Amino acid sequence: MTDTPIHKVAQATPESMARRIRGLSDRTIAWIFVAPTIFLLLAVNIFPLIWTIRLSFTDYRVNRPNREVEWVGLQNYERILSDPDIWATMQATAHFLIWTIVLQVLIGFALAFLINKKFRGNDLWTTIIVFPMMLSPAVVGNFWTFLYQPQIGLFNYVVAFVTGADPASFSMIGDVHLAPWAIIIADTWMWTPFVMLICLAGLRSIPDSIYEAAECDRASKWRQFWTITVPMVLPFLMLAVLFRGIENFKMFDLVVQLTGGGPGNTTTLTSIDLKREAFEKWRTGYSSAYAVILFVTVFGLASIYVKALNKVKER
Amino acid sequence: MNTKHLMTAAVSALIAGGAATSAAAEDLTLCWAAWDPANALVELSKDFEAQSGHNMSFEFVPWPNFADRMLNELNSGGKLCDLMIGDSQWIGAGAENGHYVKLNDFFDANGIDMADFIPATVTGYSEWPKNTPNYWALPAFGDVVGWTYRKDWFERPEIAAEFKDKYGRDLGVPTTLEELKDIAQFFQGRDIDGTTVYGAAIYTERGSEGITMGVTNALYNYGFLYENPEKPYDLEGFVNSAGAVAGLEFYKELYDTATPPGSSNWYMGENIDAYRSGQVALQMNFAFIWPGVEADPNVGGGKSGYFPNPTGPAGQFAQLGGQGISVVAYSDKQDAALEYIQWFAQPEIQARWWELGGYSALRAVVEDPGFASSQPYAQTFLDSMAIVKDFWAEPAYADLLLPMQERIHNYVIAGEGTAQDALDGLVRDWIEVFEDEGKL
C-alpha cells in the first residue's frame, strides 16, 4: 500500500508542514482551498452589488466629491418607474430582444438543420457561417454603418435591386421606423451562428437509432421532425435563447457604434440609457437604482426561465 | 588657474549641470482631443523639449469619446494628465471641483497678461466665474463654427444663372441664414459632373455634443438666450422664446430639406468626409478644419471659400469652440507643467503655432497686419471670433448638455413633437439641474 499516489504525496510533504496539517480537519482544509475563490467573488461581485444597492438609496454623484450625500429612500426607484422615457427605453429593448431572438432561433435552427446534413464542403460552409460571431461587436457596428450608407451602402443597393427603389431614398439608421430594424438585422447577422452551433450540438446528440426506429414504424419525415428532432433539440434551443436573451438585454457596443441610440431615442436600449445616466449625467445614486432594477429584472426572468428549462430537460 | 584646474572645473560644471538637468527633467503628459491641431502641437512641443529638457507625452482621444474619457479622468483624480487642453465648457467644473490649478499668481509672476489674448477666448476658455479675473487656463486654441462652401461650383456659369433665375439674386456667400437655406436647398439632389450632390452637411450627432454645437448657430441668431440677462438662471421665456422656437424650426427645415440622406448622426468627421468627397456644397464645421480643406487636392487650392455663420433676425452669432490649456491639480509635476504654459504663451511660439495650423488666440499674432491675408480663411476666422457665444460652462455642464442633445435631436432628427415642446422640455430639464445644483 505504500506506493499509492496518496501515500506518495504524503511522503513528499515536508515533515514541518505535515505536522501542521495533521491538526486540521477535512472541512478546514476544504475551506482553505475554497477561500481565495470566495474572497474574489465577494470582492468582485458581491461587494459592488451591495454597494450599488446602498448607493441607490442616495443622491450621490461621483463627479461632486465634495457634495454632501443625502439618503433619499425609494425616491430614485419611484422616479425611474414613473419616467415615461425609461419605459420607452424598456420598450425599445423588448422589441430588440424579442425580434433578435425569434430571428436568430429560426434562422440558426434552419442553418443547423442544413449543416447537419452530410454534403461536400460542409466544413467550409460551417466556417463561413460562423465567421461573423468571431468579429468584435464594435467592428460589426462600424461595418454595418457603411453597409447602411444611403449613397454607397451595399445593403441599400441590394434592397434597391430587389425593390426598384432609389438606394438614397431611405436611410436605415437615420429613419425612426427603420433604425430599430437596422440594429436587429446587424445583431442577427452576427449572432445567428452562435445559435446555429448550439442547435447543431443538439442535433448531433440525437442517436441515429431513434430515427431508425421511427423509420421502422413508417413515421414520415415531417412527423420525425416534430416528434423526435424538435423535442430533443428543445433544451439546447432554450439554452441558446437564454444566452442570447441575457446578452441582448445588456447589448451596448454594437448599437452604440451603429446608431448611437438614435435617431431620437428609437434605439436607446436600457444599457445605453444606463451608461448615460451613470457616466455622462453622473447621477450615480439614480443610475445605481436603475442598475438594481435591471439586475432584478434579468435575474428574475432568467431564474423563471431556468426552471422552465429544467422541466423541459426532465421530460 | 592652470589647464588642469580649468579642465577639472569644466568637468565638474558639466557633471553638476547634467545632474541638475536630470533632476529637473520630467515626463509630462498633455491630454487633448485626437485631431489635426493635436498633431501640430506635437511638432511645436519639440521646441519645448529641446529648451527645457522635459519629455512630452501625449494622450489624444477622438472627439466622440473625448469628454467622457477626460472628465472621467478628472473626476477620479487621475494622474494621467499633467496638462489638459479641456473643452471651454469644462472650465466651471475644473475650477469648482478642484481639477485645475488657478493660474492668476503664475500669470502675474511671469508677466502673462490676459489682455494680450482675444477677449472672447479669455472669457470662454480661461475665466470662472465668467467675466471675473479668475483664470484657470491659458487660451490655447481659438475655434469657432463657420461655413465652408464649394467656390468652384458657385462660380460655374450655368449653376449661377439657374440660381439667379430661381431666386432673383446672385449665387454667392449668404449674408443671412435664410439665404444659406436657399442655397443649400438649391444644391440638394443636383447633378454635378454626373454625381448627385446635396446641400449642406450640418451637425446632427446625438452621442456627445454635436447637434448642440450646430443648432446653437441658428438659435442664437433667432433670439435664443441661455438666461435672463438681468436675472441669472431665469430661463423661462429666454430658452423657449418665440425667436428660439423659430430658430429651432429653421434648423429642422434645413435638416429635412437640404442635407444628405443618412446624415442623422454627423459631427465634425462626417461633415469633413462629406465635403471632401464632393457630396455637399456647404458644410458647417469648426474652423480647425480649414487648413486641411486648403491642403486637400479635391477641394483645396482655391476651390473652397469660407464665411462666418450668417446673420439671423436677432443678430449674428457663432458657436464658440476651442480650448484653454490648464494644469491638472492632481499632477505631481505641476512646476514642469507651468513651465510648458510659460513657454507656450511666448509670442514667437504662438506665431509658430499659427504657422503649423493651430489657431493662436494671442492678439499679437491675429492683429498682425499680415495675418488676415496669411491664409484664405484667416479673415473669416477673425470675423467669426468676433461674434462668438458659448454654451453653459457651469460645473453641471454635462448635465445641461445631455438634455439639450436629447431634446434637440429628438425634434430635429426624429421629428418628435414640436419645436416649442422641445424647448419647453429643455427649460424643465435645465431648471431641474439648477435646482439640484442649489442655484435655483
Boltz contact constraints between the chains, C-beta under 6 A:
constraints:
  - contact:
      token1: [A, 63]
      token2: [B, 75]
      max_distance: 6.0
  - contact:
      token1: [A, 149]
      token2: [B, 262]
      max_distance: 6.0
  - contact:
      token1: [A, 150]
      token2: [B, 261]
      max_distance: 6.0
  - contact:
      token1: [A, 150]
      token2: [B, 262]
      max_distance: 6.0
  - contact:
      token1: [A, 168]
      token2: [B, 261]
      max_distance: 6.0
  - contact:
      token1: [A, 171]
      token2: [B, 261]
      max_distance: 6.0
  - contact:
      token1: [A, 171]
      token2: [B, 262]
      max_distance: 6.0
  - contact:
      token1: [A, 174]
      token2: [B, 262]
      max_distance: 6.0
  - contact:
      token1: [A, 174]
      token2: [B, 264]
      max_distance: 6.0
  - contact:
      token1: [A, 176]
      token2: [B, 414]
      max_distance: 6.0
  - contact:
      token1: [A, 260]
      token2: [B, 206]
      max_distance: 6.0
  - contact:
      token1: [A, 260]
      token2: [B, 207]
      max_distance: 6.0
  - contact:
      token1: [A, 260]
      token2: [B, 265]
      max_distance: 6.0
  - contact:
      token1: [A, 262]
      token2: [B, 206]
      max_distance: 6.0
  - contact:
      token1: [A, 262]
      token2: [B, 265]
      max_distance: 6.0
  - contact:
      token1: [A, 263]
      token2: [B, 264]
      max_distance: 6.0
  - contact:
      token1: [A, 263]
      token2: [B, 413]
      max_distance: 6.0
  - contact:
      token1: [A, 263]
      token2: [B, 414]
      max_distance: 6.0
  - contact:
      token1: [A, 264]
      token2: [B, 410]
      max_distance: 6.0
  - contact:
      token1: [A, 264]
      token2: [B, 414]
      max_distance: 6.0
  - contact:
      token1: [A, 264]
      token2: [B, 416]
      max_distance: 6.0
  - contact:
      token1: [A, 280]
      token2: [B, 398]
      max_distance: 6.0
  - contact:
      token1: [A, 280]
      token2: [B, 402]
      max_distance: 6.0
  - contact:
      token1: [A, 281]
      token2: [B, 399]
      max_distance: 6.0
  - contact:
      token1: [A, 281]
      token2: [B, 402]
      max_distance: 6.0
